[in-house]
């Protein structure tokens, strides 16, 4: 029997983000998810190395990779619409859950439990904290996109950059990993390749 989970997930590259905005360069869901995965992993590593956490950084990366997979079915709903009212937010989460369940049913039954653990939060405190960091990574990816668009001369993203930066700063007051990433890593985004390579080790 043939299963379509991975063929379906591979279609993330066809889902464009920021549909309501004029983009200097289009961003697809696949590249966004990769960036979220890398940043989520980094945030967990920071938490473990500096703040005595015991976070599963590899699991955070997996959650980041799949965090928007439901949009293959639902499409990317613009944030202003998704969060316009509490009712709309609740309805979107219900649609998202249905789409995730539909994706899981594209797997053989003996594999579903392992993948369901990626989509479904646990009551464990570490898992909840980890998922907050994945959410922060999602915000960082959005902010990086806004910064790149502004760097390209596109002012369409200036309001989104302001609100996203404020949201991350608020997260950073509760999540020290977020504050550290913002201080130590975010400033390099927007540099040229020569600047990035030339900078090398900051010591």
HELIX and SHEET records of a PDB file:
HELIX    1   1 UNK A    5  UNK A    9  1                                   5    
HELIX    2   2 UNK A   10  UNK A   14  5                                   5    
HELIX    3   3 UNK A   29  UNK A   51  1                                  23    
HELIX    4   4 UNK A   57  UNK A   66  1                                  10    
HELIX    5   5 UNK A   71  UNK A   74  1                                   4    
HELIX    6   6 UNK A   79  UNK A   82  1                                   4    
HELIX    7   7 UNK A   86  UNK A  104  1                                  19    
HELIX    8   8 UNK A  109  UNK A  119  1                                  11    
HELIX    9   9 UNK A  125  UNK A  151  1                                  27    
HELIX   10  10 UNK A  155  UNK A  157  5                                   3    
HELIX   11  11 UNK A  158  UNK A  172  1                                  15    
HELIX   12  12 UNK A  176  UNK A  184  1                                   9    
HELIX   13  13 UNK A  186  UNK A  188  5                                   3    
HELIX   14  14 UNK A  193  UNK A  199  1                                   7    
END                                                                             
